[in-house]
Amino acid sequence: DPALVEAGKRIFLGGNEETGVPACTACHGPTGKGLGSAAFPALSGQHADYTKAQLKSFQKGERANDPASIMRNIAFKMNDNEIEAVSSYIQGLY
């Protein structure tokens, strides 16, 4: 959703200090290319619907392939609007 891209960019690059959501760039890099040596996957260009579904799965604890529950803990702190916004922003990263 183009209307959500700016909000998604703010979260991706800076997180949400109020809710304790860290910046996505901390693990996935500023362009979403990931950090293979640390097993943080690339996100850039991923379809928004897929990213949203994965974040929701982490949030609900249905997806649990994240060492030390990193993504489950982050997604749990995100609200639906943040998930939508970040997913929209990630789709446009290259």
GROMACS elastic network, one bead per residue, 0.5 to 0.9 nm:
[ bonds ]
;  ai    aj funct       b0    kb
    1     4     6  0.55652   500
    1     5     6  0.68203   500
    1    48     6  0.85310   500
    1    84     6  0.80782   500
    1    85     6  0.76927   500
    1    87     6  0.88294   500
    1    88     6  0.56290   500
    1    89     6  0.84602   500
    2     5     6  0.53338   500
    2     6     6  0.82207   500
    2    88     6  0.70796   500
    2    89     6  0.82801   500
    3     6     6  0.73296   500
    3     7     6  0.84080   500
    3    85     6  0.84941   500
    3    88     6  0.88462   500
    4     7     6  0.54831   500
    4     8     6  0.61186   500
    4     9     6  0.86472   500
    4    81     6  0.85657   500
    4    82     6  0.89040   500
    4    84     6  0.73180   500
    4    86     6  0.79537   500
    4    87     6  0.89671   500
    4    88     6  0.64665   500
    4    89     6  0.74432   500
    5     9     6  0.60275   500
    5    10     6  0.86962   500
    5    85     6  0.58755   500
    5    86     6  0.73094   500
    5    87     6  0.85133   500
    5    88     6  0.56519   500
    5    90     6  0.85511   500
    5    92     6  0.85276   500
    6    10     6  0.63604   500
    6    11     6  0.88186   500
    6    85     6  0.77845   500
    6    89     6  0.74308   500
    7    10     6  0.51896   500
    7    11     6  0.64648   500
    7    12     6  0.86409   500
    7    82     6  0.76729   500
    7    85     6  0.58222   500
    7    86     6  0.74373   500
    7    89     6  0.81938   500
    8    11     6  0.51917   500
    8    12     6  0.59502   500
    8    13     6  0.84542   500
    8    82     6  0.68277   500
    8    83     6  0.81363   500
    8    84     6  0.77552   500
    8    87     6  0.71727   500
    8    88     6  0.67030   500
    8    89     6  0.51331   500
    8    90     6  0.78769   500
    9    12     6  0.50137   500
    9    13     6  0.59374   500
    9    14     6  0.80525   500
    9    85     6  0.78214   500
    9    86     6  0.67790   500
    9    88     6  0.89404   500
    9    89     6  0.58450   500
    9    90     6  0.82508   500
   10    13     6  0.53792   500
   10    14     6  0.55228   500
   10    15     6  0.67449   500
   10    16     6  0.83142   500
   10    23     6  0.84808   500
   10    86     6  0.85986   500
   11    14     6  0.51490   500
   11    16     6  0.60922   500
   11    21     6  0.80525   500
   11    22     6  0.79605   500
   11    23     6  0.60153   500
   11    24     6  0.72936   500
   11    82     6  0.74915   500
   11    85     6  0.81704   500
   11    86     6  0.66735   500
   12    15     6  0.59309   500
   12    22     6  0.83145   500
   12    23     6  0.51633   500
   12    25     6  0.61484   500
   12    30     6  0.81206   500
   12    86     6  0.63174   500
   12    89     6  0.78664   500
   12    90     6  0.81645   500
   13    22     6  0.88539   500
   13    23     6  0.52519   500
   13    24     6  0.63585   500
   13    25     6  0.57071   500
   13    26     6  0.83458   500
   13    30     6  0.68491   500
   14    17     6  0.81975   500
   14    21     6  0.88977   500
   14    22     6  0.70394   500
   14    24     6  0.76819   500
   14    25     6  0.78873   500
   15    19     6  0.88416   500
   15    20     6  0.76725   500
   15    21     6  0.52413   500
   15    24     6  0.68539   500
   15    25     6  0.87539   500
   16    19     6  0.57237   500
   16    20     6  0.59165   500
   16    22     6  0.64039   500
   16    23     6  0.73906   500
   16    78     6  0.88879   500
   17    20     6  0.50098   500
   17    21     6  0.63583   500
   17    22     6  0.73004   500
   18    21     6  0.78663   500
   19    22     6  0.89106   500
   19    77     6  0.64267   500
   19    78     6  0.77603   500
   20    74     6  0.80699   500
   20    77     6  0.70036   500
   20    78     6  0.89211   500
   21    24     6  0.86296   500
   21    73     6  0.89139   500
   21    74     6  0.58845   500
   21    75     6  0.80919   500
   21    77     6  0.62327   500
   21    78     6  0.68230   500
   22    25     6  0.84443   500
   22    26     6  0.73819   500
   22    74     6  0.73583   500
   23    26     6  0.56952   500
   23    27     6  0.81591   500
   24    27     6  0.60412   500
   24    28     6  0.58773   500
   24    29     6  0.72451   500
   24    30     6  0.79720   500
   24    32     6  0.81167   500
   24    86     6  0.89550   500
   25    31     6  0.76216   500
   25    32     6  0.69264   500
   25    34     6  0.85457   500
   26    29     6  0.60589   500
   26    30     6  0.79086   500
   27    30     6  0.89281   500
   27    32     6  0.87112   500
   27    34     6  0.66926   500
   27    35     6  0.67861   500
   27    38     6  0.84538   500
   27    40     6  0.60851   500
   27    41     6  0.85380   500
   28    31     6  0.76705   500
   28    32     6  0.50166   500
   28    33     6  0.61461   500
   28    35     6  0.61125   500
   28    40     6  0.60000   500
   28    41     6  0.66186   500
   28    42     6  0.63378   500
   28    43     6  0.70996   500
   28    44     6  0.89931   500
   29    32     6  0.50181   500
   29    33     6  0.59808   500
   29    34     6  0.55677   500
   29    35     6  0.71110   500
   29    42     6  0.84310   500
   30    33     6  0.76790   500
   30    34     6  0.87622   500
   31    34     6  0.81364   500
   31    42     6  0.88836   500
   31    43     6  0.84754   500
   31    44     6  0.66485   500
   31    90     6  0.88468   500
   31    93     6  0.62278   500
   31    94     6  0.66449   500
   32    35     6  0.89334   500
   32    41     6  0.83380   500
   32    42     6  0.55380   500
   32    45     6  0.83750   500
   32    90     6  0.73624   500
   32    93     6  0.67331   500
   32    94     6  0.76638   500
   33    36     6  0.88199   500
   33    40     6  0.89727   500
   33    41     6  0.72910   500
   33    43     6  0.62243   500
   33    44     6  0.59972   500
   33    93     6  0.89164   500
   33    94     6  0.81498   500
   34    38     6  0.87285   500
   34    39     6  0.80047   500
   34    40     6  0.52579   500
   34    43     6  0.67397   500
   34    44     6  0.84085   500
   35    38     6  0.56145   500
   35    39     6  0.62178   500
   35    41     6  0.63320   500
   35    42     6  0.72361   500
   36    40     6  0.57138   500
   36    41     6  0.63767   500
   36    42     6  0.80488   500
   37    40     6  0.76695   500
   38    41     6  0.87001   500
   42    45     6  0.88721   500
   42    46     6  0.85979   500
   43    46     6  0.56364   500
   43    51     6  0.82481   500
   43    90     6  0.65330   500
   43    91     6  0.80909   500
   43    93     6  0.80106   500
   44    47     6  0.89124   500
   44    90     6  0.55808   500
   44    91     6  0.63318   500
   44    92     6  0.71360   500
   44    94     6  0.54012   500
   45    48     6  0.84775   500
   45    89     6  0.89942   500
   45    90     6  0.60755   500
   45    92     6  0.56321   500
   45    93     6  0.52138   500
   45    94     6  0.58394   500
   46    49     6  0.85820   500
   46    50     6  0.70501   500
   46    51     6  0.66730   500
   46    87     6  0.82903   500
   46    90     6  0.64709   500
   46    91     6  0.50392   500
   46    92     6  0.81639   500
   46    93     6  0.82549   500
   47    50     6  0.53673   500
   47    51     6  0.63628   500
   47    52     6  0.86631   500
   47    87     6  0.76711   500
   47    88     6  0.81223   500
   47    90     6  0.78199   500
   47    91     6  0.52539   500
   47    92     6  0.87697   500
   48    51     6  0.51447   500
   48    52     6  0.60082   500
   48    53     6  0.85120   500
   48    84     6  0.78080   500
   48    86     6  0.83284   500
   48    88     6  0.52252   500
   48    89     6  0.79592   500
   48    90     6  0.69652   500
   48    91     6  0.54364   500
   48    92     6  0.89555   500
   49    52     6  0.51209   500
   49    53     6  0.61153   500
   49    54     6  0.86548   500
   49    84     6  0.86661   500
   49    87     6  0.72313   500
   49    88     6  0.84369   500
   50    53     6  0.51021   500
   50    54     6  0.62039   500
   50    55     6  0.86439   500
   50    87     6  0.81794   500
   51    54     6  0.51525   500
   51    55     6  0.61531   500
   51    56     6  0.85428   500
   51    83     6  0.84114   500
   51    84     6  0.88343   500
   51    86     6  0.84746   500
   51    87     6  0.54696   500
   51    88     6  0.86400   500
   51    90     6  0.80459   500
   51    91     6  0.84415   500
   52    55     6  0.51986   500
   52    56     6  0.61269   500
   52    57     6  0.85640   500
   52    83     6  0.60803   500
   52    84     6  0.63594   500
   52    86     6  0.82736   500
   52    87     6  0.56367   500
   52    88     6  0.86763   500
   53    56     6  0.50989   500
   53    57     6  0.61194   500
   53    58     6  0.86832   500
   54    58     6  0.62060   500
   54    59     6  0.84742   500
   54    63     6  0.75150   500
   55    58     6  0.50898   500
   55    59     6  0.60148   500
   55    60     6  0.86530   500
   55    63     6  0.87467   500
   55    71     6  0.78673   500
   55    72     6  0.81203   500
   55    74     6  0.89562   500
   55    75     6  0.58394   500
   55    76     6  0.87790   500
   55    78     6  0.89125   500
   55    83     6  0.69247   500
   55    87     6  0.87703   500
   56    60     6  0.61738   500
   56    61     6  0.84800   500
   56    62     6  0.84327   500
   56    63     6  0.87313   500
   56    75     6  0.71578   500
   56    76     6  0.85670   500
   56    80     6  0.85974   500
   56    83     6  0.79424   500
   57    60     6  0.52416   500
   57    61     6  0.60637   500
   57    63     6  0.51486   500
   57    64     6  0.84808   500
   57    72     6  0.83735   500
   57    75     6  0.86695   500
   58    62     6  0.60022   500
   58    64     6  0.66786   500
   58    65     6  0.89493   500
   58    66     6  0.86802   500
   58    69     6  0.88290   500
   58    71     6  0.62850   500
   58    73     6  0.81099   500
   58    74     6  0.84967   500
   58    75     6  0.60498   500
   58    76     6  0.74663   500
   59    62     6  0.76688   500
   59    63     6  0.81879   500
   59    71     6  0.80189   500
   59    72     6  0.54578   500
   59    73     6  0.75126   500
   59    74     6  0.78435   500
   59    77     6  0.80408   500
   59    78     6  0.80627   500
   60    63     6  0.76766   500
   60    72     6  0.78206   500
   60    75     6  0.85063   500
   60    76     6  0.74471   500
   61    64     6  0.62579   500
   61    72     6  0.64024   500
   61    76     6  0.87056   500
   63    66     6  0.80035   500
   63    72     6  0.78993   500
   64    67     6  0.80913   500
   64    69     6  0.70517   500
   64    71     6  0.84924   500
   64    72     6  0.72825   500
   65    69     6  0.79430   500
   65    71     6  0.89288   500
   66    69     6  0.52504   500
   66    70     6  0.59691   500
   66    71     6  0.61027   500
   66    72     6  0.73870   500
   67    70     6  0.63621   500
   67    71     6  0.84229   500
   68    71     6  0.85603   500
   68    72     6  0.89143   500
   69    72     6  0.51508   500
   69    73     6  0.59957   500
   69    74     6  0.85641   500
   70    73     6  0.54141   500
   70    74     6  0.63639   500
   70    75     6  0.87183   500
   71    75     6  0.58531   500
   71    76     6  0.82625   500
   72    75     6  0.52579   500
   72    76     6  0.59585   500
   72    77     6  0.87577   500
   73    76     6  0.52566   500
   73    77     6  0.66984   500
   74    77     6  0.54144   500
   74    78     6  0.67362   500
   75    78     6  0.50901   500
   75    79     6  0.81059   500
   75    83     6  0.80135   500
   76    79     6  0.78945   500
   78    81     6  0.80687   500
   78    82     6  0.59243   500
   78    83     6  0.64353   500
   79    82     6  0.53776   500
   79    83     6  0.63623   500
   79    84     6  0.87758   500
   80    83     6  0.51093   500
   80    84     6  0.61661   500
   80    85     6  0.85781   500
   81    84     6  0.51085   500
   81    85     6  0.60673   500
   81    86     6  0.85882   500
   82    85     6  0.50299   500
   82    86     6  0.59991   500
   82    87     6  0.83313   500
   83    86     6  0.53397   500
   83    87     6  0.60071   500
   83    88     6  0.85444   500
   84    87     6  0.52143   500
   84    88     6  0.61915   500
   84    89     6  0.87448   500
   85    88     6  0.51578   500
   85    89     6  0.62709   500
   85    90     6  0.86836   500
   86    89     6  0.50788   500
   86    90     6  0.60696   500
   86    91     6  0.86938   500
   87    90     6  0.52231   500
   87    91     6  0.64242   500
   88    91     6  0.54772   500
   88    92     6  0.71222   500
   89    92     6  0.55571   500
   89    93     6  0.68575   500
   90    93     6  0.52481   500
   90    94     6  0.86700   500
   91    94     6  0.83543   500
